[in-house]
Amino acid sequence: MSVRSDTIIRVGVPVVLVLAWQAAVSSGILPDNYASSPAGVVEALATLDERNLLWPSLGTSLARAAVGFLIGGSLGVFFGTLVGLSVRAETVLDATLQAFRVLPHFALIPLLLIWFGIGEQPKIALIALASFFPIYINLYKAIRGIDPRLSELAAIQKLDRWQTLRDITLPGALPGLLIGVRFALAGAWLSLIVAEQFNAHSGIGFVTMQARLFSQISTIVACLVLYALVGILIDVGVRLIERRTIAWHASERAR
């Protein structure tokens, strides 16, 4: 299949689905009190924009996701690097971290509410948890998967520990780290959607809950579409960075 055909299919399928959705609502096959039409979604988004709710709410949600991701991602990089480089750290930490990893982090919401209250902290903590493990696991495994001959080369070149980390370990682990970042961002955005459903006073989730109180189906669906579109844009952005970085990584290794 050519690149052009692939692009047409990628764009065409969502367009056909949206048209079918509009036709189903307009014809009454899908009652509009169960699901708004695409036209209704666009109208709801325009109304939110007129009321100065759309962009401030989106900005608040993105800020929550960014803070949680930075906290969880930074910890993931630290522990992933530590456990990847040190067998002793792996012995001490990995089993415990793996035990926490298998816990569904959404099940921790009641504890997070007790520990942090009902403000921003439990939301940020939930997002950080979702961001931590994908980066930790992928970076740890990427470091362990680096070609041992590179370590021998570092010894021959008499590189110190910092130079080895900077010039060999981290560049070699970069593709694995980027895979972890991609999954971490997806988990962070999903966790944001869940986190904003409890006691949010701002953000897209707050708009969704307010719309639920007044049975504003179009606004609820519009917020869900907004969540989906932002999630897709984030994933596409990370894929582009990943593709370019891995291409650079491959060209550097080929030298």
C-alpha positions as CSV (number, residue, x, y, z in Angstrom):
1,M,0.0,0.0,0.0
2,S,1.4,3.4,-1.0
3,V,1.9,6.3,1.4
4,R,-0.8,8.3,-0.3
5,S,-3.3,5.4,0.0
6,D,-2.4,5.0,3.6
7,T,-3.0,8.7,4.3
8,I,-6.3,8.6,2.5
9,I,-7.5,5.7,4.6
10,R,-6.2,7.3,7.9
11,V,-8.1,10.5,7.2
12,G,-11.1,8.9,5.4
13,V,-12.2,6.4,8.1
14,P,-12.7,9.1,10.8
15,V,-14.5,11.3,8.3
16,V,-16.9,8.5,7.3
17,L,-17.5,7.7,10.9
18,V,-18.4,11.3,11.7
19,L,-20.7,11.5,8.7
20,A,-22.4,8.3,9.7
21,W,-22.8,9.6,13.3
22,Q,-24.4,12.8,12.0
23,A,-26.7,10.9,9.7
24,A,-27.7,8.5,12.5
25,V,-28.7,11.4,14.8
26,S,-30.4,13.4,12.1
27,S,-32.5,10.4,11.0
28,G,-33.5,9.6,14.5
29,I,-31.7,6.2,14.5
30,L,-29.6,7.5,17.4
31,P,-31.8,9.6,19.7
32,D,-30.2,13.0,20.4
33,N,-31.0,12.7,24.1
34,Y,-28.4,9.8,24.2
35,A,-25.7,11.2,22.0
36,S,-25.3,14.6,20.4
37,S,-24.6,15.0,16.7
38,P,-21.2,16.3,15.5
39,A,-23.0,19.6,14.6
40,G,-24.2,19.8,18.2
41,V,-20.7,19.1,19.5
42,V,-19.3,22.0,17.4
43,E,-22.1,24.2,18.6
44,A,-21.3,23.2,22.2
45,L,-17.6,24.0,21.8
46,A,-18.5,27.4,20.3
47,T,-20.8,28.1,23.2
48,L,-18.0,27.2,25.7
49,D,-15.7,29.5,23.8
50,E,-18.2,32.3,24.0
51,R,-18.5,31.8,27.7
52,N,-14.7,31.9,28.1
53,L,-14.7,28.3,29.4
54,L,-13.1,26.4,26.6
55,W,-9.4,27.6,26.5
56,P,-9.1,28.3,30.3
57,S,-10.5,24.8,31.1
58,L,-8.2,23.2,28.5
59,G,-5.2,25.1,29.8
60,T,-6.0,24.0,33.4
61,S,-6.3,20.4,32.4
62,L,-3.0,20.5,30.4
63,A,-1.3,22.1,33.3
64,R,-2.5,19.4,35.7
65,A,-1.3,16.7,33.2
66,A,2.1,18.4,32.7
67,V,2.8,18.8,36.4
68,G,1.9,15.2,37.2
69,F,3.9,13.9,34.2
70,L,7.0,16.0,35.1
71,I,6.9,14.7,38.7
72,G,6.3,11.0,37.8
73,G,8.5,11.1,34.7
74,S,11.4,12.7,36.6
75,L,11.2,10.0,39.3
76,G,10.9,7.3,36.6
77,V,14.1,8.6,34.9
78,F,15.9,8.7,38.2
79,F,14.9,5.2,39.4
80,G,15.1,3.7,35.9
81,T,18.7,4.9,35.6
82,L,19.7,3.9,39.1
83,V,18.3,0.4,38.8
84,G,19.5,0.0,35.3
85,L,23.1,0.9,36.2
86,S,23.3,-0.8,39.6
87,V,22.7,-4.5,40.3
88,R,22.5,-3.7,44.0
89,A,19.8,-1.1,43.4
90,E,17.9,-3.6,41.3
91,T,18.1,-6.1,44.2
92,V,16.9,-3.5,46.7
93,L,14.3,-1.6,44.7
94,D,13.0,-3.5,41.7
95,A,10.9,-6.1,43.4
96,T,9.1,-3.5,45.6
97,L,8.5,-1.2,42.6
98,Q,7.2,-4.1,40.5
99,A,4.7,-5.0,43.3
100,F,3.4,-1.4,43.2
101,R,3.3,-1.5,39.4
102,V,0.8,-4.4,39.3
103,L,-1.7,-2.5,41.5
104,P,-4.4,-0.7,39.5
105,H,-3.5,2.9,40.4
106,F,-7.2,3.9,40.0
107,A,-7.8,1.7,43.0
108,L,-5.6,4.0,45.0
109,I,-8.0,7.0,44.6
110,P,-9.6,6.5,48.0
111,L,-6.2,6.5,49.7
112,L,-5.0,9.5,47.8
113,L,-8.1,11.4,48.8
114,I,-7.5,10.5,52.5
115,W,-3.8,11.4,52.3
116,F,-4.0,14.6,50.2
117,G,-7.5,15.8,50.7
118,I,-9.8,16.9,47.9
119,G,-7.7,19.6,46.2
120,E,-5.2,19.4,43.4
121,Q,-2.7,17.1,45.2
122,P,-4.6,13.8,44.7
123,K,-5.1,14.6,41.0
124,I,-1.4,15.3,40.5
125,A,-0.4,12.2,42.5
126,L,-2.7,10.0,40.3
127,I,-1.2,11.4,37.1
128,A,2.3,11.1,38.5
129,L,1.7,7.4,39.4
130,A,0.5,6.7,35.8
131,S,3.6,8.5,34.4
132,F,6.2,6.8,36.6
133,F,6.1,3.2,35.8
134,P,6.2,3.3,31.9
135,I,9.3,5.4,32.0
136,Y,10.9,3.4,34.8
137,I,10.4,0.0,33.2
138,N,11.4,1.1,29.7
139,L,14.5,3.0,30.7
140,Y,15.6,0.3,33.1
141,K,15.3,-2.4,30.4
142,A,16.9,-0.1,27.7
143,I,20.0,0.5,29.9
144,R,20.3,-3.3,30.6
145,G,19.9,-3.9,26.9
146,I,22.9,-1.7,25.8
147,D,25.5,-3.6,23.9
148,P,28.2,-4.8,26.4
149,R,30.9,-4.0,23.8
150,L,30.1,-0.3,24.3
151,S,31.1,-0.7,28.0
152,E,34.3,-2.3,26.9
153,L,34.9,0.6,24.5
154,A,34.3,3.1,27.4
155,A,37.0,1.2,29.4
156,I,39.4,1.3,26.5
157,Q,38.8,5.0,26.1
158,K,39.3,5.5,29.9
159,L,36.0,7.3,30.2
160,D,34.9,8.0,33.8
161,R,31.5,7.1,35.1
162,W,29.9,10.4,34.2
163,Q,31.3,10.4,30.7
164,T,30.1,6.8,30.2
165,L,26.6,7.8,31.3
166,R,26.6,10.9,29.1
167,D,28.2,9.5,26.0
168,I,27.2,5.8,25.9
169,T,24.5,4.9,28.4
170,L,21.9,7.6,28.0
171,P,22.2,7.8,24.1
172,G,22.0,4.1,23.9
173,A,18.9,4.0,26.1
174,L,17.2,6.9,24.4
175,P,14.9,4.9,22.1
176,G,13.6,2.9,25.1
177,L,13.1,6.1,27.1
178,L,11.1,7.6,24.3
179,I,8.8,4.6,24.2
180,G,8.3,5.0,28.0
181,V,7.6,8.7,27.5
182,R,4.9,7.9,24.9
183,F,3.2,5.4,27.2
184,A,3.6,7.6,30.2
185,L,1.9,10.5,28.4
186,A,-1.0,8.3,27.4
187,G,-1.4,7.1,31.0
188,A,-1.1,10.6,32.3
189,W,-3.9,11.9,30.0
190,L,-6.1,8.9,30.9
191,S,-5.5,9.5,34.6
192,L,-6.3,13.2,34.2
193,I,-9.7,12.3,32.7
194,V,-10.4,10.1,35.7
195,A,-8.9,12.5,38.3
196,E,-11.1,15.4,37.0
197,Q,-14.2,13.5,37.7
198,F,-13.9,13.9,41.5
199,N,-14.3,17.3,43.1
200,A,-12.7,19.3,40.2
201,H,-13.4,23.1,40.4
202,S,-11.8,23.8,37.0
203,G,-10.7,22.1,33.9
204,I,-12.4,20.0,31.2
205,G,-13.7,17.5,33.8
206,F,-15.3,20.3,35.8
207,V,-17.2,21.5,32.7
208,T,-18.2,17.9,32.1
209,M,-19.6,17.4,35.6
210,Q,-21.5,20.8,35.4
211,A,-23.0,19.7,32.1
212,R,-24.1,16.4,33.7
213,L,-26.0,18.2,36.4
214,F,-28.1,20.0,33.7
215,S,-28.2,17.0,31.3
216,Q,-26.4,18.9,28.6
217,I,-25.5,16.0,26.4
218,S,-23.8,18.1,23.7
219,T,-21.4,19.7,26.2
220,I,-20.5,16.3,27.7
221,V,-19.8,14.8,24.3
222,A,-17.9,17.9,23.3
223,C,-15.6,17.6,26.3
224,L,-15.1,13.9,25.5
225,V,-14.2,14.8,22.0
226,L,-11.8,17.5,23.3
227,Y,-10.1,14.9,25.6
228,A,-9.7,12.5,22.6
229,L,-8.4,15.2,20.2
230,V,-5.8,16.4,22.7
231,G,-4.7,12.8,23.5
232,I,-4.3,12.1,19.7
233,L,-2.3,15.3,19.2
234,I,0.0,14.4,22.2
235,D,0.6,10.9,20.8
236,V,1.3,12.2,17.3
237,G,3.8,14.7,18.6
238,V,5.6,12.1,20.6
239,R,5.6,9.7,17.7
240,L,7.2,12.4,15.5
241,I,9.9,13.1,18.1
242,E,10.5,9.4,18.6
243,R,10.8,8.7,14.9
244,R,13.3,11.5,14.3
245,T,15.3,10.6,17.4
246,I,15.5,6.9,16.6
247,A,16.5,7.8,13.0
248,W,19.3,10.0,14.4
249,H,20.2,7.3,16.8
250,A,20.5,4.7,14.0
251,S,22.6,7.0,11.9
252,E,24.9,7.7,14.8
253,R,25.4,4.0,15.4
254,A,26.1,3.4,11.7
255,R,29.1,5.7,11.8
